[in-house]
């Protein structure tokens, strides 16, 4: 039997009246990142009692002129997973 690897994750329970916007703001994550992390389509509703895994948070960093996405995050895929987008420009706060 294969030994399971347990990763530490943050899981929240959607409360009555919680909106996606409220959850994302409180957790400091984008809606896209939250939905990707939970494999939810953009039209899937959230409901009270639903368990949601929060995407990895990473450290906040403000992009400086000359910075490179891959140098900061290791890959485009990791950048997108952490930030929920591929938008990268000086002055933008990102997770790395």
ZAGUTOR-359801 format. One record per atom (N, C-alpha, C): residue in one letter; x, y, z; residue number from 1; atom name. Coordinates in steps of 0.2 Angstrom, whole numbers, m for minus. Example, Ala and Ser with C-alpha at 12.3 -4.5 7.8 and 13.67 -1.06 7.14 Angstrom:
+---+-------+-------+-------+-----+----+
: r :    px :    py :    pz :   k :  a :
+---+-------+-------+-------+-----+----+
: A :    66 :   m28 :    39 :   1 :  N :
: A :    62 :   m22 :    39 :   1 : CA :
: A :    66 :   m16 :    39 :   1 :  C :
: S :    64 :   m11 :    35 :   2 :  N :
: S :    68 :    m5 :    36 :   2 : CA :
: S :    64 :     0 :    39 :   2 :  C :
+---+-------+-------+-------+-----+----+
! end
This chain:
+---+-------+-------+-------+-----+----+
: r :    px :    py :    pz :   k :  a :
+---+-------+-------+-------+-----+----+
: X :     4 :    m6 :     0 :   1 :  N :
: X :     0 :     0 :     0 :   1 : CA :
: X :     4 :     6 :     0 :   1 :  C :
: X :     3 :    11 :    m4 :   2 :  N :
: X :     7 :    17 :    m5 :   2 : CA :
: X :     5 :    22 :     1 :   2 :  C :
: X :    10 :    25 :     4 :   3 :  N :
: X :    10 :    30 :     9 :   3 : CA :
: X :     7 :    36 :     6 :   3 :  C :
: X :     2 :    39 :    10 :   4 :  N :
: X :    m1 :    45 :     7 :   4 : CA :
: X :     3 :    51 :    10 :   4 :  C :
: X :     4 :    56 :     6 :   5 :  N :
: X :     7 :    62 :     8 :   5 : CA :
: X :     1 :    67 :    10 :   5 :  C :
: X :     2 :    70 :    16 :   6 :  N :
: X :    m3 :    75 :    18 :   6 : CA :
: X :     0 :    82 :    17 :   6 :  C :
: X :    m3 :    86 :    14 :   7 :  N :
: X :    m1 :    93 :    13 :   7 : CA :
: X :    m5 :    97 :    17 :   7 :  C :
: X :    m2 :   102 :    20 :   8 :  N :
: X :    m6 :   107 :    24 :   8 : CA :
: X :    m9 :   112 :    19 :   8 :  C :
: X :   m16 :   113 :    21 :   9 :  N :
: X :   m20 :   117 :    16 :   9 : CA :
: X :   m25 :   121 :    21 :   9 :  C :
: X :   m27 :   126 :    18 :  10 :  N :
: X :   m32 :   130 :    22 :  10 : CA :
: X :   m39 :   128 :    19 :  10 :  C :
: X :   m43 :   126 :    23 :  11 :  N :
: X :   m50 :   124 :    20 :  11 : CA :
: X :   m55 :   129 :    24 :  11 :  C :
: X :   m60 :   131 :    20 :  12 :  N :
: X :   m65 :   135 :    23 :  12 : CA :
: X :   m72 :   132 :    22 :  12 :  C :
: X :   m76 :   134 :    26 :  13 :  N :
: X :   m83 :   131 :    25 :  13 : CA :
: X :   m87 :   138 :    23 :  13 :  C :
: X :   m91 :   137 :    18 :  14 :  N :
: X :   m95 :   143 :    15 :  14 : CA :
: X :  m101 :   144 :    20 :  14 :  C :
: X :  m102 :   150 :    23 :  15 :  N :
: X :  m107 :   151 :    28 :  15 : CA :
: X :  m113 :   154 :    24 :  15 :  C :
: X :  m119 :   153 :    27 :  16 :  N :
: X :  m125 :   156 :    25 :  16 : CA :
: X :  m124 :   164 :    23 :  16 :  C :
: X :  m125 :   166 :    17 :  17 :  N :
: X :  m125 :   173 :    15 :  17 : CA :
: X :  m118 :   175 :    13 :  17 :  C :
: X :  m113 :   170 :    13 :  18 :  N :
: X :  m106 :   172 :    11 :  18 : CA :
: X :  m107 :   172 :     3 :  18 :  C :
: X :  m103 :   177 :     1 :  19 :  N :
: X :  m103 :   178 :    m7 :  19 : CA :
: X :   m96 :   176 :    m9 :  19 :  C :
: X :   m95 :   174 :   m15 :  20 :  N :
: X :   m88 :   173 :   m18 :  20 : CA :
: X :   m84 :   179 :   m17 :  20 :  C :
: X :   m86 :   185 :   m18 :  21 :  N :
: X :   m82 :   191 :   m17 :  21 : CA :
: X :   m80 :   192 :    m9 :  21 :  C :
: X :   m84 :   190 :    m5 :  22 :  N :
: X :   m83 :   191 :     2 :  22 : CA :
: X :   m77 :   186 :     4 :  22 :  C :
: X :   m78 :   180 :     2 :  23 :  N :
: X :   m73 :   174 :     3 :  23 : CA :
: X :   m66 :   176 :     0 :  23 :  C :
: X :   m66 :   178 :    m6 :  24 :  N :
: X :   m60 :   180 :    m9 :  24 : CA :
: X :   m56 :   186 :    m6 :  24 :  C :
: X :   m60 :   191 :    m4 :  25 :  N :
: X :   m57 :   197 :    m1 :  25 : CA :
: X :   m54 :   195 :     6 :  25 :  C :
: X :   m58 :   191 :    10 :  26 :  N :
: X :   m56 :   189 :    17 :  26 : CA :
: X :   m50 :   184 :    16 :  26 :  C :
: X :   m49 :   180 :    11 :  27 :  N :
: X :   m44 :   176 :    10 :  27 : CA :
: X :   m38 :   179 :     6 :  27 :  C :
: X :   m39 :   185 :     3 :  28 :  N :
: X :   m34 :   188 :    m1 :  28 : CA :
: X :   m32 :   184 :    m7 :  28 :  C :
: X :   m37 :   181 :   m10 :  29 :  N :
: X :   m36 :   177 :   m16 :  29 : CA :
: X :   m41 :   179 :   m22 :  29 :  C :
: X :   m39 :   178 :   m28 :  30 :  N :
: X :   m43 :   180 :   m33 :  30 : CA :
: X :   m49 :   175 :   m34 :  30 :  C :
: X :   m54 :   177 :   m37 :  31 :  N :
: X :   m60 :   172 :   m39 :  31 : CA :
: X :   m57 :   167 :   m44 :  31 :  C :
: X :   m53 :   168 :   m49 :  32 :  N :
: X :   m51 :   164 :   m53 :  32 : CA :
: X :   m46 :   158 :   m50 :  32 :  C :
: X :   m42 :   161 :   m45 :  33 :  N :
: X :   m38 :   156 :   m42 :  33 : CA :
: X :   m42 :   151 :   m37 :  33 :  C :
: X :   m47 :   154 :   m34 :  34 :  N :
: X :   m51 :   150 :   m29 :  34 : CA :
: X :   m55 :   145 :   m33 :  34 :  C :
: X :   m58 :   147 :   m39 :  35 :  N :
: X :   m61 :   142 :   m43 :  35 : CA :
: X :   m57 :   137 :   m46 :  35 :  C :
: X :   m51 :   139 :   m49 :  36 :  N :
: X :   m46 :   134 :   m51 :  36 : CA :
: X :   m44 :   129 :   m46 :  36 :  C :
: X :   m42 :   131 :   m40 :  37 :  N :
: X :   m40 :   127 :   m35 :  37 : CA :
: X :   m45 :   122 :   m33 :  37 :  C :
: X :   m52 :   124 :   m34 :  38 :  N :
: X :   m57 :   119 :   m32 :  38 : CA :
: X :   m61 :   116 :   m38 :  38 :  C :
: X :   m58 :   117 :   m44 :  39 :  N :
: X :   m60 :   114 :   m50 :  39 : CA :
: X :   m68 :   116 :   m51 :  39 :  C :
: X :   m69 :   122 :   m50 :  40 :  N :
: X :   m76 :   124 :   m51 :  40 : CA :
: X :   m76 :   128 :   m57 :  40 :  C :
: X :   m82 :   127 :   m61 :  41 :  N :
: X :   m82 :   131 :   m67 :  41 : CA :
: X :   m84 :   138 :   m65 :  41 :  C :
: X :   m84 :   143 :   m69 :  42 :  N :
: X :   m86 :   150 :   m68 :  42 : CA :
: X :   m93 :   151 :   m66 :  42 :  C :
: X :   m97 :   146 :   m68 :  43 :  N :
: X :  m104 :   147 :   m67 :  43 : CA :
: X :  m107 :   142 :   m61 :  43 :  C :
: X :  m102 :   138 :   m58 :  44 :  N :
: X :  m104 :   134 :   m53 :  44 : CA :
: X :  m106 :   138 :   m46 :  44 :  C :
: X :  m112 :   137 :   m43 :  45 :  N :
: X :  m113 :   141 :   m37 :  45 : CA :
: X :  m110 :   139 :   m31 :  45 :  C :
: X :  m109 :   144 :   m27 :  46 :  N :
: X :  m106 :   142 :   m20 :  46 : CA :
: X :  m112 :   141 :   m15 :  46 :  C :
: X :  m112 :   137 :   m11 :  47 :  N :
: X :  m118 :   136 :    m6 :  47 : CA :
: X :  m115 :   135 :     1 :  47 :  C :
: X :  m120 :   137 :     6 :  48 :  N :
: X :  m118 :   136 :    13 :  48 : CA :
: X :  m116 :   129 :    14 :  48 :  C :
: X :  m111 :   128 :    18 :  49 :  N :
: X :  m109 :   121 :    20 :  49 : CA :
: X :  m104 :   118 :    15 :  49 :  C :
: X :  m103 :   121 :    10 :  50 :  N :
: X :   m98 :   119 :     5 :  50 : CA :
: X :   m91 :   120 :     7 :  50 :  C :
: X :   m86 :   115 :     6 :  51 :  N :
: X :   m79 :   116 :     9 :  51 : CA :
: X :   m75 :   118 :     3 :  51 :  C :
: X :   m71 :   123 :     4 :  52 :  N :
: X :   m67 :   126 :    m1 :  52 : CA :
: X :   m60 :   126 :     1 :  52 :  C :
: X :   m55 :   124 :    m3 :  53 :  N :
: X :   m48 :   124 :    m2 :  53 : CA :
: X :   m46 :   130 :    m5 :  53 :  C :
: X :   m42 :   134 :     0 :  54 :  N :
: X :   m39 :   140 :    m2 :  54 : CA :
: X :   m33 :   139 :    m6 :  54 :  C :
: X :   m32 :   143 :   m12 :  55 :  N :
: X :   m25 :   142 :   m15 :  55 : CA :
: X :   m19 :   144 :   m11 :  55 :  C :
: X :   m14 :   142 :   m13 :  56 :  N :
: X :    m8 :   144 :    m9 :  56 : CA :
: X :    m7 :   151 :    m9 :  56 :  C :
: X :    m5 :   154 :    m4 :  57 :  N :
: X :    m5 :   161 :    m3 :  57 : CA :
: X :     2 :   164 :    m6 :  57 :  C :
: X :     7 :   161 :    m4 :  58 :  N :
: X :    14 :   164 :    m6 :  58 : CA :
: X :    15 :   171 :    m3 :  58 :  C :
: X :    21 :   174 :    m4 :  59 :  N :
: X :    22 :   180 :    m1 :  59 : CA :
: X :    20 :   186 :    m6 :  59 :  C :
: X :    18 :   191 :    m3 :  60 :  N :
: X :    16 :   197 :    m8 :  60 : CA :
: X :    22 :   201 :   m10 :  60 :  C :
: X :    22 :   203 :   m16 :  61 :  N :
: X :    28 :   206 :   m19 :  61 : CA :
: X :    25 :   211 :   m24 :  61 :  C :
: X :    28 :   217 :   m24 :  62 :  N :
: X :    26 :   222 :   m29 :  62 : CA :
: X :    31 :   222 :   m35 :  62 :  C :
: X :    29 :   221 :   m41 :  63 :  N :
: X :    33 :   220 :   m47 :  63 : CA :
: X :    36 :   226 :   m48 :  63 :  C :
: X :    43 :   226 :   m50 :  64 :  N :
: X :    47 :   231 :   m51 :  64 : CA :
: X :    49 :   231 :   m59 :  64 :  C :
: X :    50 :   237 :   m61 :  65 :  N :
: X :    53 :   237 :   m68 :  65 : CA :
: X :    59 :   232 :   m69 :  65 :  C :
: X :    58 :   228 :   m75 :  66 :  N :
: X :    64 :   224 :   m76 :  66 : CA :
: X :    63 :   217 :   m73 :  66 :  C :
: X :    58 :   216 :   m68 :  67 :  N :
: X :    57 :   209 :   m65 :  67 : CA :
: X :    54 :   205 :   m71 :  67 :  C :
: X :    55 :   198 :   m70 :  68 :  N :
: X :    53 :   193 :   m74 :  68 : CA :
: X :    49 :   188 :   m70 :  68 :  C :
: X :    43 :   186 :   m73 :  69 :  N :
: X :    38 :   182 :   m70 :  69 : CA :
: X :    41 :   175 :   m68 :  69 :  C :
: X :    45 :   172 :   m73 :  70 :  N :
: X :    48 :   166 :   m72 :  70 : CA :
: X :    54 :   166 :   m67 :  70 :  C :
: X :    57 :   171 :   m67 :  71 :  N :
: X :    63 :   172 :   m61 :  71 : CA :
: X :    60 :   172 :   m55 :  71 :  C :
: X :    54 :   176 :   m54 :  72 :  N :
: X :    51 :   177 :   m47 :  72 : CA :
: X :    47 :   171 :   m45 :  72 :  C :
: X :    44 :   167 :   m50 :  73 :  N :
: X :    39 :   162 :   m48 :  73 : CA :
: X :    41 :   155 :   m50 :  73 :  C :
: X :    46 :   154 :   m54 :  74 :  N :
: X :    48 :   148 :   m57 :  74 : CA :
: X :    45 :   146 :   m63 :  74 :  C :
: X :    39 :   147 :   m64 :  75 :  N :
: X :    36 :   146 :   m71 :  75 : CA :
: X :    29 :   150 :   m71 :  75 :  C :
: X :    27 :   150 :   m78 :  76 :  N :
: X :    21 :   154 :   m79 :  76 : CA :
: X :    15 :   150 :   m75 :  76 :  C :
: X :    15 :   143 :   m75 :  77 :  N :
: X :    10 :   140 :   m72 :  77 : CA :
: X :     9 :   141 :   m65 :  77 :  C :
: X :    15 :   141 :   m61 :  78 :  N :
: X :    15 :   143 :   m54 :  78 : CA :
: X :    13 :   150 :   m53 :  78 :  C :
: X :    15 :   155 :   m57 :  79 :  N :
: X :    12 :   162 :   m56 :  79 : CA :
: X :     5 :   162 :   m57 :  79 :  C :
: X :     2 :   158 :   m62 :  80 :  N :
: X :    m5 :   159 :   m63 :  80 : CA :
: X :    m9 :   155 :   m57 :  80 :  C :
: X :    m6 :   150 :   m55 :  81 :  N :
: X :    m9 :   146 :   m49 :  81 : CA :
: X :    m9 :   151 :   m43 :  81 :  C :
: X :    m4 :   154 :   m42 :  82 :  N :
: X :    m4 :   159 :   m36 :  82 : CA :
: X :    m8 :   165 :   m37 :  82 :  C :
: X :    m8 :   168 :   m43 :  83 :  N :
: X :   m11 :   174 :   m44 :  83 : CA :
: X :   m18 :   174 :   m48 :  83 :  C :
: X :   m20 :   168 :   m51 :  84 :  N :
: X :   m26 :   168 :   m54 :  84 : CA :
: X :   m26 :   171 :   m61 :  84 :  C :
: X :   m21 :   174 :   m63 :  85 :  N :
: X :   m20 :   177 :   m69 :  85 : CA :
: X :   m13 :   177 :   m72 :  85 :  C :
: X :   m12 :   179 :   m78 :  86 :  N :
: X :    m5 :   180 :   m81 :  86 : CA :
: X :    m3 :   187 :   m81 :  86 :  C :
: X :    m8 :   192 :   m79 :  87 :  N :
: X :    m6 :   199 :   m79 :  87 : CA :
: X :     0 :   200 :   m75 :  87 :  C :
: X :     5 :   203 :   m78 :  88 :  N :
: X :    12 :   205 :   m75 :  88 : CA :
: X :    14 :   211 :   m77 :  88 :  C :
: X :    14 :   216 :   m73 :  89 :  N :
: X :    17 :   223 :   m74 :  89 : CA :
: X :    19 :   227 :   m68 :  89 :  C :
: X :    24 :   231 :   m69 :  90 :  N :
: X :    27 :   235 :   m64 :  90 : CA :
: X :    21 :   238 :   m60 :  90 :  C :
: X :    22 :   238 :   m53 :  91 :  N :
: X :    17 :   241 :   m48 :  91 : CA :
: X :    12 :   236 :   m46 :  91 :  C :
: X :    11 :   230 :   m50 :  92 :  N :
: X :     6 :   225 :   m48 :  92 : CA :
: X :     9 :   221 :   m42 :  92 :  C :
: X :     4 :   220 :   m37 :  93 :  N :
: X :     6 :   216 :   m31 :  93 : CA :
: X :     4 :   209 :   m33 :  93 :  C :
: X :     9 :   205 :   m32 :  94 :  N :
: X :     8 :   198 :   m34 :  94 : CA :
: X :    10 :   193 :   m28 :  94 :  C :
: X :     8 :   187 :   m29 :  95 :  N :
: X :    11 :   182 :   m24 :  95 : CA :
: X :    16 :   178 :   m27 :  95 :  C :
: X :    21 :   177 :   m23 :  96 :  N :
: X :    27 :   173 :   m26 :  96 : CA :
: X :    29 :   167 :   m21 :  96 :  C :
+---+-------+-------+-------+-----+----+
! end
